[in-house]
């Protein structure tokens, strides 16, 4: 959402994701009933374990009718 403020729920999602130890960068996208969360792990973090912790961290903001996907961002 270039040039505009994120909706409160997506902003909260990012706050929760950045609160997970081992996340060095995060992005969140929403289109319709789908939400995607991408993270960049710290060098010492196992990607699979990190994704599980991120998914658990955002469980409280997920809506039952939504589909959420989680993945690893490419390094810059």
Steps between C-alpha positions, in 0.01 A plus 500: 500500500745760381436846632225399741471370853462125551166379631521447880480120478786476252704745706438279807601196296835662419550594866441139604730363228783737594455388861609146405865441581702440185294718262720763335249624239132443430237580239125442505256504208124468494270453204143398561482203736873424466791624709867429437780553750863491393794513739876514474666289769811590697807299404462287813130420447370181338247613237246223565496556875481878452196467273326282759564762770378783274184307417432444871567867578233626259236237582296754697450737206402234246137476391349151445397566138847623397783309342842591638832410339844532655837506325860610506598825326798496269811676622559845358 
